[in-house]
Amino acid sequence: MEQGILKRPGADVHYWSFGSGPALVFAHGLGGSALSWWQQVPYFQHRWRCITFSHRGFAPSTVASGLPDPADYAGDLAALADHLGLDRMAIVAQSMGGWGAVEFALQSPLRVSALVLAATSGTFDASQADPKAFADWQIWAAAERARLAAAAIHPAAGEAMARDRPDLKFLYSSIDAMSQALDKEALRKRLFAARVRPVADAARLPMPVLVACGEKDPVFASPVGRAFAAAFPRGRHIEFAKAGHSAYFEIAPEFNRRIETFLAP
């Protein structure tokens, strides 16, 4: 294992590297950190060099301004790749991780061998892919998030995890709480404000792209996933039945197998 701190303008980004082989970079979501990938690294490190990091402002990484700017994420990812000598890498991006991953892939498409967008469209406005499906999902998702909030269930963790895996719910909540000083609602607004890239720009990404959705996701509009994936020249789509926003955490064995299949040469 290798670990270090990448010094960036206005931020320190902590990272870890495990195993050897082709580079596989994991970018976490708003409720996570580098620790979020505890079920993926042991699975993939025997064939891949697995790199995890905490986004600026997410523990133990820091940000001088107090609130990260999502516009900095792609630059942080590029700087980390340069620092580690990664000429080419696959990226698994969960939720918020998609913002930096998408922009980095657009800026440096030849450095990305494959891209997994797990419950995210990143900076793409995926509602353009299927406006009717998105509108219908919005109605359901608003009611579902309110129902979960009334039951004190994190919307990104979901009801099934809370009911069936209290151990995972506890761990998810603990990782989320590590960055409790961060104003995540303010950051969420910044993320949504940056989600304006036209879906037509997906044609600029030549690498295989997997759009991986959870059937019961109240955070990302899974019903647009198939149409969104079709916008990429080499796009694919999968859906995890009955899973919520965090399939990588909730049903890791299935998530890992299906991502491994996608990444297989």
Disulfide bonds with the S-S distance in Angstrom:
none
